[in-house]
Amino acid sequence: MSFRFCFFVFLGCLLLVPKTTMAQETKRASIVVQGARRVCETDENFVCATLDWWPHDKCNYDQCPWGYSSVINMDLTRPLLTKAIQAFKPLRIRIGGSLQDQVTYDVGNLKTPCRPFQKMNSGLFGFSKGCLHMKRWDELNSFLTSTGAVVTFGLNALSGRHKLRGKAWGGAWDHINTQDFINYTVSKGYVIDSWEFGNELSGSGVGASVSAELYGKDLIVLKDVINKVYKNSRLHKPILVAPGGFYEQQWYTKLLQISGPGVVDVVTHHIYNLGSGNDPALVKKIMDPSYLSQVSKTFKDVNQTIQEHGRWASPWVGESGGAYNSGGRHVSDTFIDSFWYLDQLGMSARHNTKVYCRQTLVGGFYGLLEKGTFVPNPDYYSALLWHRLMGKGVLAVKTDGPPQLRVYAHCSKGRAGVTLLLINLSNQSDFTVSVSNGIKVVLNAESRKKKSLLDTLKRPFSWIGSKASDGYLNREEYHLTPENGVLRSKTMILNGKSLKPTATGDIPSLEPVLRGVNSPLNVLPLSMSFIVLPNFDASACS
């Protein structure tokens, strides 16, 4: 073998390592996973993505990042879009957003012409009312059925109401157009998992607000409509979801008290904890562990309100895009956003959240898929890996590592053992990790002996495939890093390989590195890793 050949092989290996790791230091961290009891349990389809209503001329900060990516105008015939959804087997999709409370349905005795959204200064969020043609609804359902999606649909909660003062709206909710729409949906045999009522009308509201008293009474009416329409249908009766707004304790409490037991099945709230999409501190917030942890109070408070006033209901995050107003350009659609996103999935699950809906599947800068091309952004692969690897059972976990090392543990999905999510926010330290169940050490941290660069490369990227006939001899590792070490890269690297659609337009396979169960576990700086431990003794996962 020539020296020149060896040099280029070595140079190629260097490109697999984030640039920040050249002067790194290795630290040891211990993790204790308490596998005897599930602290929470998520829904089977915890990962969810939204489809919004925004027209192509929705703009923020002199940028118009939506294109043709909404419920009303997206090209549903593109194979990559279908394949991206099908890869989840299935993906929960929530149809809703800011304009849903201005949507009329072109069915029954509609009192107004069925026209598209148009820019209008006096309109809610700067747009007129818009209309959903039933031909488009038919197309959407054909598409959703072909992808196997689990559908949550957000209904108009302002129909028939009028503006009072400020953001407050009053008057009785007119349920007739909604009832006609649900009737049509049932008559066509379209499967809806859940109907959601209203969008961001809770508390002081965003564009508009409705009192908890009115909202609670309207939910009773809507529940009655659902019961009647589905009474003689062979279709599964959808659950009722509300209010799809920002959490305010008094308002949410009153809503549950007014609507009463058995009406609302799911309580949804929205999270945009990174602030506005044009905030210059966006990246700093994402990489600050103390900032990321602040939102845990909201998850805790929502769950507590439900436990105290509506134990019959479950908490969902109905919408969360990190940064509001379409997300952050060159941030929300890049690798760095997955530090926030995966941390949110882990944190929300640990606080009893059953479903977490990402804003959006397509549209804005925070789309999991790029508008127009439907090429997956890095967060798409983060969502897909979570969905495939992290099971419903949430386990308590403790670590002596620094705040920059974020650790979450779940029962593995569809198999024995436990899966860890390790997020390393440090740009200087890689971590060699030991894992135990509090009684027995499952993984030992390696010795402090200094390793060469080539040894470091061999550790995380040893060999890929199914070499061992007995899976229990090995663990699976999925190490996520940015292309060329650039945190704002649009390309995510999995175990040294770029994640991009294949030449035939398919979603790439997400192959793990297999390593012996007793070999050291290393987490690189500025990386995220899923670690599947098939022989972990966790009775809660049996």
Secondary structure, 3 states (H helix, E strand, C coil): CCHHHHHHHHHHHHCCCCHHHHHCEEEEEEEEEEEEEEEEECCCCCEEEEECCCCCCCCECCECCCCCCCCCCCCCCCHHHHHHHHCCCCCEEEECCHHHHHEEECCCCCCCCCCCCCECCCCHHHECCEEECHHHHHHHHHHHHHHCCEEEEEECCCCCCEEEECCEEECCCCCHHHHHHHHHHHHCCCCCCEEEECCCCCCCCCCCECCHHHHHHHHHHHHHHHHHHHCCCCCCCCEEEEEEECCCHHHHHHHHHHHCCCCCCEEEEEECCCEECCCCCHHHHHCCHHHHHHCHHHHHHHHHHHHHHCCCCEEEEEEECCEECCCCCCCCCCCCHHHHHHHHHHHHHHCCCCEEEECCCECCCCCCECCCCCCECHHHHHHHHHHHHEEEEEEEEEECCCCCEEEEEEEECCCCCEEEEEEECCCCEEEEEEEECCCCEEECCCCCCCCCHHHHHHCCCCCECCCCCCHHHEEEEEEEEEHHHCCCCCCEEECCEECCCCCCCCCCCCCCEEEECCCCEEECCCEEEEEEECCCCCHHHC
